[in-house]
Amino acid sequence: MGKNYDFIIVGQGITGSVLSWRLIEKNFNFLVINNSNKKSSSKSALGLYNPITGKNFVETWNSNEIINETENFYTSIEKKLNEKFLYKKNIYRPFSSKKDSNNWELKMESKTYKKYIQKLDYKSKYNFLKDNLGGVITNKSGYLDVKKFLLLTRKYLKSRKIYVEKNIKSTNIKSTKDYIEIIKKKTKYLVLCRGFYENESSFFSWLPFNLVKGENINISMPHEINEIIQKSILIIPNKNKNIYSVGSTYNWKILNDKVSETGINKLKNKIEKILNCNYKIIKKQSGIRPATKDRRPFIGFHPSNKKIGIINGLGSKGISLAPYCTKILIDNIQNNKNINREINIKRYISLY
Ligand SMILES: Cc1cc2nc3c(=O)[nH]c(=O)nc-3n(C[C@H](O)[C@H](O)[C@H](O)COP(=O)(O)OP(=O)(O)OC[C@H]3O[C@@H](n4cnc5c(N)ncnc54)[C@H](O)[C@@H]3O)c2cc1C
């Protein structure tokens, strides 16, 4: 029998990666097992974090704590690795109508939203945008270069010999009274961070996932934008000049991992409504978001095996929810701190 671990994590998407750094921070002895040949949601994510979301621009759940945790967490890993992958950027949201600008004026007077609004302006900001009514600039947002973060994390784990490339089936996981055994390694806790694949596993498929396919593209255009642009779609400046990530689509019905013509056309139509200039599509990608029916994450332990944990269901907010959710799980194990019912899988115990 191989080495004994405190934790084995299965999956090295954003969730498994962030959990790894949390365990390093706490000096735990752990191993990450991942099948990097599988398509993952994280690989196709735009990387945005943002406290005001949705069609009606509402403050997201627990946003104060979650956004602070997001920025603190990724900045601390940047410092540790002496690398850059978190870009704090304001969002410029061009008004779509007079009613829209009136709504933002009202938000400007509310205590909840005031702190996020930097400026309302009633004239066009960029001549290559269809923003003749002006727009609002909000803050406390930005994006993570997800691919870079995942690659650097894997490189670090490999350098410490705590990364194994393998596909884990449920039959690979054996449980005894005192430990979990997986590919001949023993661990006190196994944490499954397998994203949307968990929907088909024998451990947690009873949880009400609500998977959503998404597509996005990279475009090039000969203009510079300082902010992230949001008007029905997102246009996120890349670290490479004149390259932008644009997305994303939402499809609950067709859950394959192929880029579809329909999805790309939807993005093109939305781009037409905001861009006043030529652009070129240079990359297309797709992924499946591990979303949940009640739009809250899944954190906790298997009802019949307290050594098998899960962090999943981060939906379209994996970048900001991963630092928060991983902290909650470790606090629960280490300090016996309660996992809030809203995100605890216990809320669905009747489905098990
Ligand atoms: C088009 C699109 C755009 C998005 N944009 C954003 C955004 O801007 N901001 C944001 O916050 N979120 C965004 N998301 C959502 C975000 O990508 C997800 O919330 C997040 O990636 C989920 O991460 P995860 O680690 O839980 O799952 P995944 O990223 O899917 O990772 C799961 C990992 O587990 C591994 N794995 C699975 N099964 C096994 C197995 N049996 N054995 C071994 N390894 C296994 C996989 O290979 C993978 O590495 C977007 C999603 C999509 C599809």
The ligand as a Tripos MOL2 file, in Angstrom:
@<TRIPOS>MOLECULE
LIG
   53    58     1     0     0
SMALL
NO_CHARGES

@<TRIPOS>ATOM
      1 C1        -18.5440   29.0810  -21.8070 C.3       1 LIG1
      2 C2        -18.3600   29.2390  -20.3290 C.ar      1 LIG1
      3 C3        -17.9890   30.4600  -19.7970 C.ar      1 LIG1
      4 C4        -17.8230   30.6130  -18.4200 C.ar      1 LIG1
      5 N1        -17.4230   31.8280  -17.9300 N.ar      1 LIG1
      6 C5        -17.2490   31.9860  -16.5990 C.ar      1 LIG1
      7 C6        -16.8130   33.2260  -16.0630 C.ar      1 LIG1
      8 O1        -16.5600   34.1890  -16.7890 O.2       1 LIG1
      9 N2        -16.6890   33.3430  -14.7130 N.ar      1 LIG1
     10 C7        -16.9470   32.2880  -13.8660 C.ar      1 LIG1
     11 O2        -16.8280   32.4570  -12.6490 O.2       1 LIG1
     12 N3        -17.3440   31.0860  -14.3420 N.ar      1 LIG1
     13 C8        -17.4990   30.9070  -15.6850 C.ar      1 LIG1
     14 N4        -17.9100   29.7110  -16.1760 N.ar      1 LIG1
     15 C9        -18.2300   28.6460  -15.2140 C.3       1 LIG1
     16 C10       -16.9780   27.9750  -14.6960 C.3       1 LIG1
     17 O3        -16.2540   27.5310  -15.8020 O.3       1 LIG1
     18 C11       -17.3570   26.8140  -13.7720 C.3       1 LIG1
     19 O4        -18.1020   27.2750  -12.6840 O.3       1 LIG1
     20 C12       -16.1010   26.1400  -13.2150 C.3       1 LIG1
     21 O5        -15.1600   25.9500  -14.2260 O.3       1 LIG1
     22 C13       -16.3930   24.8070  -12.5610 C.3       1 LIG1
     23 O6        -15.1600   24.2920  -12.1670 O.3       1 LIG1
     24 P1        -14.9730   22.8370  -11.5960 P.3       1 LIG1
     25 O7        -13.5590   22.7190  -11.1650 O.co2     1 LIG1
     26 O8        -16.0340   22.5560  -10.5720 O.co2     1 LIG1
     27 O9        -15.2660   21.8600  -12.8420 O.3       1 LIG1
     28 P2        -14.3680   21.6010  -14.1320 P.3       1 LIG1
     29 O10       -13.7090   22.8280  -14.5880 O.co2     1 LIG1
     30 O11       -15.2230   20.8930  -15.1160 O.co2     1 LIG1
     31 O12       -13.2230   20.6470  -13.6240 O.3       1 LIG1
     32 C14       -13.4230   19.2890  -13.3170 C.3       1 LIG1
     33 C15       -12.0760   18.5860  -13.3940 C.3       1 LIG1
     34 O13       -12.2610   17.2330  -12.9760 O.3       1 LIG1
     35 C16       -11.6460   16.3660  -13.8860 C.3       1 LIG1
     36 N5        -12.3640   15.0920  -13.8630 N.ar      1 LIG1
     37 C17       -13.6830   14.8960  -14.1020 C.ar      1 LIG1
     38 N6        -13.9950   13.6030  -13.9520 N.ar      1 LIG1
     39 C18       -12.8460   12.9770  -13.6020 C.ar      1 LIG1
     40 C19       -12.5150   11.6340  -13.2970 C.ar      1 LIG1
     41 N7        -13.4420   10.6850  -13.3420 N.pl3     1 LIG1
     42 N8        -11.2420   11.3240  -12.9740 N.ar      1 LIG1
     43 C20       -10.2830   12.2890  -12.9310 C.ar      1 LIG1
     44 N9        -10.5410   13.5820  -13.2100 N.ar      1 LIG1
     45 C21       -11.7960   13.9220  -13.5360 C.ar      1 LIG1
     46 C22       -11.7740   17.0930  -15.2320 C.3       1 LIG1
     47 O14       -10.8310   16.6410  -16.1510 O.3       1 LIG1
     48 C23       -11.5110   18.5320  -14.8070 C.3       1 LIG1
     49 O15       -10.1360   18.8140  -14.7850 O.3       1 LIG1
     50 C24       -18.0510   29.5160  -17.5430 C.ar      1 LIG1
     51 C25       -18.4040   28.2810  -18.0790 C.ar      1 LIG1
     52 C26       -18.5440   28.1300  -19.4480 C.ar      1 LIG1
     53 C27       -18.8980   26.7880  -20.0030 C.3       1 LIG1
@<TRIPOS>BOND
     1     1     2 1
     2     2     3 ar
     3     2    52 ar
     4     3     4 ar
     5     4     5 ar
     6     4    50 ar
     7     5     6 ar
     8     6     7 ar
     9     6    13 1
    10     7     8 2
    11     7     9 ar
    12     9    10 ar
    13    10    11 2
    14    10    12 ar
    15    12    13 ar
    16    13    14 ar
    17    14    15 1
    18    14    50 ar
    19    15    16 1
    20    16    17 1
    21    16    18 1
    22    18    19 1
    23    18    20 1
    24    20    21 1
    25    20    22 1
    26    22    23 1
    27    23    24 1
    28    24    25 2
    29    24    26 1
    30    24    27 1
    31    27    28 1
    32    28    29 2
    33    28    30 1
    34    28    31 1
    35    31    32 1
    36    32    33 1
    37    33    34 1
    38    33    48 1
    39    34    35 1
    40    35    36 1
    41    35    46 1
    42    36    37 ar
    43    36    45 ar
    44    37    38 ar
    45    38    39 ar
    46    39    40 ar
    47    39    45 ar
    48    40    41 1
    49    40    42 ar
    50    42    43 ar
    51    43    44 ar
    52    44    45 ar
    53    46    47 1
    54    46    48 1
    55    48    49 1
    56    50    51 ar
    57    51    52 ar
    58    52    53 1
@<TRIPOS>SUBSTRUCTURE
     1 LIG1         1 GROUP 0 **** ****
